[in-house]
Amino acid sequence: MSIRHGLLALLERGPRHGYQLRAEFDAATGATWPLNVGQVYSTLDRLERDGLVAQDGDPDPDGRIAYRLTDTGHAEVRGWFASPVSPKGAPRDELAIKLALAVTTPGVDVLSVVQTQRTGTMTALQELTRLKTRAAGDDLAWSLVLDSLVFRAEAEIRWLDHCEARVARAAAARPQNAVVPVSTTGPAVRR
């Protein structure tokens, strides 16, 4: 998730200081990805350096400085909303990396790793489902975030089921102590 673009989108509503931005971000996302105010202000500093925001007047009585979008900032927000999110820009998928390494690391019980993750994901899915039943129907932003998290958890469970089946088939198909190629380009591993 791009904090940079999230803050720019919030500033599209009008000038805000860092604490307001953090509160509005947390409110829109149900604090699913909480920001600390230090992240907000360091991002605002970079946005100002890049000419996307500017300070909006003098500090308030508490010393907080409000920021507003520049014309370049408005264009950046419009471009962000008009563009698809690329999976290349997403953070690494730690679970996929973990399972890939588990499969290629001698002595790791891959099925246990899969089961442990499935249990954790099921617990998270149950909590998300509880949150959905309690969420106010008129809070569309939070409801959409919850829907996204539920769909991702369901997809992760389906993927874990798939991984478990593939690992079990691979284990059943190879004789004990056989050399099994890990990949078509990598070295073989003795199991």
C-alpha positions in Angstrom: 0.0 0.0 0.0 1.3 3.4 -0.9 1.3 5.7 2.0 2.4 8.4 -0.4 -0.7 8.1 -2.5 -3.0 7.5 0.4 -2.0 10.8 1.9 -2.3 12.6 -1.4 -5.8 11.2 -1.8 -6.7 12.5 1.6 -5.3 15.9 0.8 -7.5 16.0 -2.3 -10.3 16.7 0.3 -8.5 19.9 1.4 -5.6 21.0 3.6 -4.8 18.8 6.6 -2.0 18.4 9.1 -0.3 15.1 9.9 -2.5 14.1 12.8 -5.6 14.7 10.8 -4.3 12.7 7.9 -3.4 9.8 10.2 -6.8 9.8 11.8 -8.7 10.0 8.5 -6.5 7.2 7.0 -7.2 5.0 10.0 -10.9 5.8 9.8 -11.1 5.0 6.1 -9.3 1.7 6.5 -10.7 0.7 9.9 -7.1 1.0 11.2 -6.3 -2.2 9.3 -2.9 -0.7 8.3 -2.2 1.8 11.1 0.1 4.6 10.4 2.2 6.3 13.0 2.4 10.0 12.9 6.2 9.8 12.2 5.5 7.9 9.0 2.9 10.6 8.0 5.3 13.5 8.6 8.3 11.9 6.9 6.1 11.1 3.9 4.8 14.7 3.9 8.4 15.9 3.9 9.2 13.8 0.9 6.0 14.9 -0.9 6.9 18.6 -0.2 10.4 17.9 -1.5 8.9 16.4 -4.7 6.6 19.4 -5.2 3.4 17.4 -4.7 2.3 19.3 -1.5 3.0 22.6 0.1 2.6 24.1 3.5 -0.7 25.8 3.9 -0.3 28.9 6.0 1.2 29.3 9.4 1.3 26.5 12.1 -1.8 26.2 14.3 -1.7 27.1 18.0 -0.4 23.6 18.7 2.4 24.1 16.2 1.0 21.7 13.6 1.5 22.6 10.0 -1.3 21.9 7.4 -0.4 20.8 3.9 -2.3 21.2 0.7 -1.9 19.6 -2.7 0.0 21.5 -5.5 -1.2 21.3 -9.1 1.4 18.5 -9.6 0.0 16.7 -6.5 -3.6 16.9 -7.9 -2.3 15.4 -11.2 -0.5 12.7 -9.3 -3.7 11.7 -7.4 -5.7 11.6 -10.6 -3.1 9.5 -12.2 -3.0 7.1 -9.3 -6.8 6.6 -9.3 -6.7 6.2 -13.1 -4.0 3.4 -13.0 -4.3 -0.2 -12.0 -2.3 -1.4 -9.0 0.6 -3.6 -10.3 1.5 -6.8 -8.4 5.1 -5.7 -9.1 4.7 -2.8 -6.8 3.2 -5.0 -4.0 5.4 -6.1 -1.1 6.9 -9.6 -1.4 4.6 -12.4 -0.5 6.1 -13.8 2.7 3.9 -16.9 2.8 4.9 -17.9 -0.8 8.5 -17.4 0.0 8.2 -19.3 3.3 6.6 -22.3 1.5 9.1 -22.2 -1.4 11.9 -22.4 1.1 10.2 -25.0 3.3 9.8 -27.3 0.3 13.5 -26.9 -0.5 14.9 -27.1 3.0 15.7 -30.6 4.2 14.0 -31.6 7.5 11.1 -29.2 7.2 7.6 -30.7 7.6 6.0 -28.7 4.9 2.5 -30.1 5.6 2.9 -28.9 9.1 3.9 -25.4 7.9 0.8 -25.4 5.6 -1.5 -26.5 8.4 -0.1 -23.9 10.9 -0.7 -21.2 8.3 -4.2 -22.5 7.5 -5.1 -22.4 11.2 -3.9 -18.8 11.5 -5.7 -17.7 8.3 -8.9 -19.4 9.4 -8.7 -17.6 12.8 -8.2 -14.3 11.0 -11.1 -15.0 8.6 -13.4 -15.7 11.5 -12.4 -12.4 13.1 -13.0 -10.6 9.8 -16.4 -12.2 9.5 -17.3 -11.0 13.0 -16.1 -7.5 12.2 -18.3 -7.5 9.0 -21.4 -8.4 11.0 -20.7 -5.6 13.4 -19.6 -3.0 10.8 -22.0 -0.2 10.2 -23.7 -0.7 6.8 -23.2 3.0 6.0 -19.4 3.0 6.3 -18.7 2.0 2.7 -14.9 2.6 2.9 -14.4 0.2 5.9 -16.8 -2.3 4.4 -14.8 -2.4 1.2 -11.6 -2.9 3.1 -13.2 -5.8 5.1 -14.4 -7.4 1.9 -10.9 -7.2 0.4 -9.4 -8.8 3.5 -12.1 -11.6 3.6 -11.6 -12.4 -0.1 -7.8 -12.5 0.3 -8.1 -14.8 3.4 -10.5 -17.1 1.5 -8.1 -17.1 -1.5 -5.2 -17.9 0.8 -7.0 -20.9 2.3 -7.8 -22.2 -1.2 -4.1 -21.7 -2.2 -3.0 -23.5 1.0 -5.3 -26.4 0.1 -3.7 -26.5 -3.3 -0.2 -26.5 -1.8 -1.0 -29.2 0.6 -2.3 -31.4 -2.2 0.7 -30.8 -4.4 3.2 -31.5 -1.6 1.3 -34.7 -0.6 1.3 -35.9 -4.3 5.0 -35.1 -4.7 5.8 -37.0 -1.5 3.8 -40.0 -2.5 5.3 -40.1 -6.0 8.9 -40.2 -5.0 10.7 -43.2 -3.4 12.4 -42.7 -0.1 15.9 -41.2 -0.4 15.4 -40.4 -4.1 17.0 -37.4 -5.7 14.2 -35.0 -6.7 14.8 -31.9 -8.8 13.8 -28.8 -7.0 13.3 -26.8 -10.1 14.1 -27.2 -13.8 17.0 -24.8 -13.5 18.2 -25.4 -10.0 20.2 -28.2 -8.4 18.7 -31.5 -7.3 18.0 -32.1 -3.6 18.3 -35.5 -1.8 15.2 -36.3 0.2 
